């Protein structure tokens, strides 16, 4: 029997990914949507999560696809209503909220799934396998894209809690924290922030290793790149392994040779995994990418750049 799912928030990511992926996954039945901007086909629609939870519509789980700022309260109310919760990335604005939500999920004996879509690629899985037991000596993340193309008119990303360039940058961090055999920490960070915005448009980050030995670890994030977009991660190890994860983690080159490439089916794999978590009654909470972003804001030095118009 399919799990009855409600999708809360019908913005760009829900329209582009969640709705079509759920429609073709036999493990789920779309039973309700919540949006202030209108409904979806003939699915029961509600203006607010509270209206949905009080409606009596039969649900097993909800997917939260709105901006991160209100998610804690909505997720808590969903858990209190007896529902399992899938959270679009980033799950919450702060690590503290995510930790509290995790504890509440355990208390309510429900499933919580923090999705990081860039982790769900075959090339990422293969990179993780190859790096097991290795000593990393070099890491460089180059994550550069055009904010006007990917976030047209979305003012929330420029407000406190909106993440700025770390909204895409956290995708890179989610790959890095999955594939590296040991954790890394933020050493210092430069945050280029438009004078008319609250969140950065670019960031240069230096990391430090948790292991003994020297390692050159860095990331360059930028939202001002036009033309071809750059979503690339480079890793080298002490024994001569050289990995390049390109195109957002969908393509892996090992010592210069292409070894894994596949069309992106990130959200298909996310919902396959969510269905398994529901069957197994297990939560899956990964806080590591959010922690790195939080540390960048904590340790970052802000410099003002030209206004973004």
C-alpha positions in Angstrom: 0.0 0.0 0.0 1.3 3.4 -0.9 2.2 6.0 1.7 -0.1 9.0 1.6 2.0 12.1 1.3 1.3 15.8 1.7 3.7 18.4 0.1 3.9 21.7 1.9 5.2 24.5 -0.3 4.7 24.5 -4.0 7.6 26.7 -5.1 10.2 26.0 -7.8 11.8 23.0 -6.2 8.5 21.3 -5.5 7.2 22.0 -9.1 10.5 20.9 -10.7 11.3 17.8 -8.6 9.0 16.7 -5.8 5.7 16.7 -7.7 6.9 14.8 -10.8 9.0 12.4 -8.9 6.2 11.5 -6.4 3.8 11.1 -9.3 6.0 8.2 -10.8 6.9 6.5 -7.5 4.4 3.8 -6.7 5.4 3.9 -3.0 3.7 7.2 -2.6 0.3 8.7 -3.2 0.0 12.5 -3.3 -2.9 13.1 -0.9 -2.7 16.9 -0.2 -0.8 20.1 -0.9 -0.3 23.3 1.0 0.3 26.5 -0.8 -0.7 30.2 -0.5 -0.6 30.5 -4.3 -3.1 27.9 -5.3 -3.5 24.1 -5.6 -2.3 21.3 -7.8 -4.6 19.5 -10.2 -7.4 17.9 -8.2 -5.4 17.1 -5.1 -7.0 18.5 -1.9 -5.3 21.9 -1.2 -4.9 24.0 1.9 -3.6 27.5 2.6 -1.7 26.7 5.7 -0.1 23.6 7.3 -2.4 24.1 10.3 -5.5 23.8 8.1 -4.1 20.6 6.6 -3.3 19.0 10.0 -6.8 19.9 11.3 -8.6 18.7 8.1 -8.8 15.0 8.8 -7.2 14.2 5.5 -5.5 10.8 5.8 -1.8 11.2 5.7 1.3 9.2 6.6 4.0 11.8 5.8 4.7 15.3 4.6 7.5 16.8 2.5 8.5 20.3 3.6 9.5 22.4 0.5 9.2 26.0 1.8 12.1 28.2 2.7 14.0 27.0 5.8 13.0 29.8 8.3 9.5 28.4 9.3 10.3 24.7 9.0 11.0 24.0 12.6 7.5 24.9 13.8 5.8 23.2 10.8 7.9 20.0 11.2 7.1 20.0 15.0 3.4 20.4 14.3 3.5 17.6 11.7 5.3 15.3 14.1 2.7 16.1 16.8 0.0 15.3 14.3 1.5 11.8 14.0 3.2 12.3 10.6 6.6 11.4 9.3 8.6 14.3 7.8 10.9 14.7 4.8 12.8 18.1 4.7 14.1 19.7 1.6 17.6 21.1 2.1 18.7 22.9 4.1 16.5 21.5 6.8 16.5 24.4 9.2 18.3 27.8 9.5 20.3 26.6 12.6 21.9 23.5 13.9 20.2 24.1 17.2 16.7 23.8 15.6 17.7 20.6 13.8 19.0 19.0 17.0 15.8 19.9 18.9 13.7 18.6 16.0 15.7 15.3 16.0 15.0 14.8 19.7 11.3 15.6 19.2 11.1 13.1 16.4 12.5 10.4 18.7 10.1 11.4 21.4 7.2 11.1 18.9 8.5 7.8 17.5 8.3 9.1 13.9 10.7 9.3 10.9 12.6 12.4 10.1 14.6 12.5 6.8 17.0 15.4 6.1 17.6 15.3 2.4 20.7 16.5 0.7 20.0 15.9 -2.9 23.6 16.2 -4.2 24.6 13.1 -2.2 22.3 10.9 -4.2 24.5 10.3 -7.2 26.3 7.1 -8.3 29.5 9.1 -8.8 29.4 10.4 -5.2 28.9 6.9 -3.9 31.9 5.7 -5.9 34.1 8.6 -4.7 33.2 7.8 -1.1 34.2 4.1 -1.7 37.5 5.0 -3.2 38.4 7.4 -0.4 37.8 5.0 2.4 40.9 4.6 4.5 42.8 7.2 2.5 44.6 10.3 3.8 43.4 13.4 2.0 46.1 16.0 1.2 44.2 18.3 -1.1 40.5 19.4 -1.5 39.2 22.2 -3.6 35.5 23.0 -4.1 34.6 25.3 -7.0 30.9 25.9 -6.8 29.9 28.9 -9.0 26.5 29.6 -10.6 24.2 32.4 -11.7 21.8 33.4 -9.0 19.6 35.2 -11.4 19.0 32.0 -13.3 18.4 29.7 -10.4 16.7 32.0 -7.9 14.8 34.6 -9.9 12.9 37.0 -7.7 13.5 35.0 -4.5 14.2 37.7 -2.0 14.2 35.3 1.0 17.6 34.0 0.1 19.1 37.4 0.8 17.6 37.8 4.2 19.1 36.5 7.5 18.5 32.7 7.6 18.3 32.6 3.8 21.9 31.4 3.4 22.9 33.5 0.4 25.5 31.7 -1.7 25.6 28.9 0.8 22.2 27.8 -0.4 23.9 26.1 -3.4 27.2 25.9 -1.5 25.7 23.6 1.1 25.1 21.1 -1.8 28.9 20.9 -2.2 29.4 20.6 1.5 26.9 17.7 1.6 29.1 15.9 -1.0 32.3 16.7 0.8 31.0 15.5 4.2 29.8 12.3 2.6 32.9 11.3 0.7 35.8 12.3 2.9 36.9 9.6 5.3 37.4 12.0 8.1 35.8 15.3 9.1 37.1 18.8 8.2 36.6 22.0 10.0 36.3 25.6 9.0 39.6 27.5 9.6 38.6 30.9 8.2 36.2 32.4 5.7 35.7 35.6 3.7 32.1 36.5 3.0 31.5 39.0 0.1 28.2 40.6 0.9 26.4 43.1 -1.3 25.9 46.4 0.5 22.1 46.1 0.0 21.8 42.5 1.1 22.2 40.5 4.4 23.7 37.3 3.1 26.9 36.7 1.0 27.0 36.5 -2.8 30.4 34.8 -2.7 32.7 33.1 -0.1 36.2 31.9 0.0 36.8 29.3 2.7 39.9 27.6 4.2 39.4 24.3 6.0 41.6 22.4 8.4 41.8 18.6 8.8 40.8 16.6 11.8 43.6 14.2 11.1 47.4 14.6 11.7 49.4 16.0 8.8 49.2 18.9 6.4 46.3 19.3 4.0 45.4 22.0 1.5 41.6 22.3 1.9 39.6 25.1 0.4 36.3 26.1 -1.3 35.4 29.0 -3.6 31.6 29.8 -3.8 30.2 32.4 -6.1 26.8 33.4 -7.3 27.9 35.8 -10.0 29.0 33.3 -12.7 27.3 33.5 -16.0 27.5 31.1 -18.9 28.6 27.6 -18.0 28.0 26.8 -14.4 30.8 25.2 -12.2 29.9 22.6 -9.7 33.2 20.8 -9.2 35.1 19.1 -6.4 38.8 18.0 -6.5 40.4 15.6 -4.1 43.9 14.2 -3.9 45.3 11.7 -1.4 48.8 10.9 0.0 49.1 7.7 -2.1 48.5 9.4 -5.4 44.7 9.1 -5.9 43.3 12.1 -7.8 39.5 12.4 -7.9 37.4 15.0 -9.8 33.7 15.1 -9.1 32.2 17.3 -11.8 28.8 18.6 -12.9 27.3 18.7 -9.4 28.5 15.2 -8.4 27.1 13.4 -11.4 30.5 12.6 -13.1 33.6 11.1 -11.5 37.1 11.2 -13.0 39.8 9.1 -11.3 43.4 9.9 -12.2 42.2 11.7 -15.3 39.9 8.8 -16.5 36.1 9.0 -16.5 34.9 6.2 -14.3 31.3 7.1 -13.4 28.6 9.2 -15.1 24.9 9.0 -15.1 21.9 11.3 -15.5 20.9 13.0 -12.3 18.1 11.0 -10.6 18.7 12.6 -7.2 15.1 13.1 -6.2 14.1 9.6 -7.4 16.7 8.2 -5.1 15.6 10.4 -2.2 12.1 9.2 -2.4 13.2 5.6 -2.8 15.2 6.0 0.4 12.4 7.8 2.2 10.1 4.8 1.4 12.6 2.4 2.9 13.0 4.6 6.0 9.2 4.5 6.5 9.1 0.7 6.1 12.0 0.3 8.5 10.7 3.0 10.9 14.2 4.7 11.0 15.1 8.3 11.0 18.0 9.7 8.9 19.4 13.0 10.0 22.6 14.4 8.6 23.7 17.7 10.3 27.2 17.9 9.0 26.6 20.1 5.9 24.6 22.6 8.0 27.3 22.6 10.7 29.9 23.6 8.1 27.7 26.5 6.9 27.0 27.6 10.4 30.8 27.6 11.2 31.4 29.7 8.0 29.1 32.4 9.3 30.6 32.1 12.8 34.2 32.5 11.6 33.6 34.5 8.5 35.0 38.0 7.9 32.4 40.1 6.0 33.5 42.5 3.3 31.1 44.7 1.5 30.8 44.5 -2.3 28.6 46.3 -4.8 24.9 46.3 -4.5 23.0 43.4 -6.1 20.1 44.7 -8.2 
